[in-house]
Amino acid sequence: MVKHRQEWGEALAELTGDEIKLGLYRCRKEKTWPPSIAEFIELAKPRNPEDWRHKGAAYRYFKRGLPKPRNKEAALEAIRGIKAVL
């Protein structure tokens, strides 16, 4: 059992964190039984550029909460008014 874990450890050491994450994701979606080391490495490699697209919200387009000020002086005056109230 220890040798088996060592073999997996050596194989995983050659993969990046993103590749391991992709391999685990594909194991859950495509396999009904745990893969061999060679099968896991194959699952961990990207098949197309779509596999590497970050799916985090940090990279998604977001709509601004307030519109961009059209008049810079009016915006600065509004900020001064807010600061005065505080």
Buried (B, 14 or more C-beta within 10 A) or exposed (E): EEEEEEEEEEBBEEBEEEBEEBBEEBBEEEEEEEBEEEBBBEBBEEEEEEBEEEEEEEEEEEEEEEEEEEEEEEEEEEEEEEEEEE
